[in-house]
């Protein structure tokens, strides 16, 4: 099963939902606002996508002080997770994970190639 991680009221997420729905792709939605991301899932995201996991363009990240930004740029996964767990909107959206799928951010052309549509 493919899971899409993000928040419901994000414009980029709406594009991702539309893509899945218009192309008949079955998915589960993990809403950061309703559930807490596990440390294992976060570690998997970092292992798969590296520093792209943190959305440095978003307002949440820009509001952080330099010390917090340094933690988010470090290799200290437990410390990073503690910051992210309390500020899940700092994660890049959407993140899509499945058996043979790992995508971050929405790119309709890339997604079309991955999903064969």
N, C-alpha and C positions, 0 to 999 in steps of 0.2 A: 504494500500500500504506500502511496505517495503522501507525504505530509507537508503542508505548507505552514511555515511559522511566521507570525507577524501580529499586527493589530488590525482590527476590523475597519477602523475609520481612516485608514491611510490610502491616499490616492493611488500609490503604486500597488498596494495590495488589491485595490479594486480592479486594476488592470489585470493582475494575476488571476483573480477569481473569474473575471470575464473570459480570459483566455482558456482556463480550464473548462468552464461551463459551455462556452461556444464550441469547444472541440470535444466535448463528451468525455473528458478525462476525470476519473474518479479520484477524489482526494479527501484527506482528513485535514481539518484546520486546527492548529494549535495557537490559541489566542493568548499572547503575552499578558493581556490585561486580566485574564480570568484564571490562568494557571502559571505556576512558577516553573521555569525551565530548569531541568535537572543539571547538576554539575557535569554528569557524564555526557549529556547532549551538548552542553556548551563546549566541553573539551573536544567532542567530535567535530563541532563546527570549526573550532580553531585549527584542528588538525587538517581538516578538509580545505578551508578557505584562507587560513592565515589571518593577517591583519585586516583583510576585507570585512571580517565579521563586525568590526566596530565602524559605525557610520559617523565618520568625522565631519561630515557636512551638516548633520542634523543639529537642531537647537539644543537637544539634551547634552550632546557632547560639548558644544560650544560654551555651555554654562558651567562646565566643570573647571575646577582650579587646576593649576599645573601639576600638582601632586597626583590628583586623580587621573589626569591624562597620562602621566608617566606610568602609573600602575596599569592602565589599559593598554599601554604600548610594551609592557614587560613580558617576560616569559613565565611569570608567576601565576599559573592558572588558578590556584585557589583564591588569590587576592583579586585577580581579574573577575572571577566568577562572583565574588562578594559584591563588587561594584555593579556588575551587570544585573545580578539578581534583584537588586533594589532599583534599577533603572533600565528595564528591559527595552525601552524605546531607543536606547543607544545602539541596539543591534541593527545591522543592515536588514532591510526588508525588500522583498520576501526572501526567506531561506526555504528551499525545497529539497527535501531528502526522501529518497526511496531506495528500493532494491538496486536499481541501476542508474539512479539520478541523484545529482548533487549540483544545485544551482543557487546562486546568490544574486540578488537584484533582478529586476525584470527587463528582459530584452526579448521582444516578441520573435525576432528572427532566430536568435539562439534557441529559444524555447521550442519554436516550430521544428527546428532540426533535431533537437533532443527527443521530442515527443512524436516526431514523424508526421506532422500536420502541415 
